[in-house]
Amino acid sequence: MKGNVEKKRQKLINKLIFFNVFTKEDKRLNELSLSKLEYEYRRFKSQNHPHGEFGSIQWI
């Protein structure tokens, strides 16, 4: 089970780096818990959703 948690953490870390939420050089990234990484990823997705506020499809 611990291996699954670590895989999930690494997957989220990779996504957060890919989306420039964090940099590879950010030391605190590897210190964050899985729940904190999940929170940061959800926060990023909600702030950058393609159908959010600006640039979304608008009904006239």
Secondary structure, DSSP 4 states (H G I P E B T S, - for coil): -HHHHHHHHHHHHHHHHHTTSS-TT-GGGGGS-HHHHHHHHHHHHHHS-TTSSTT-----
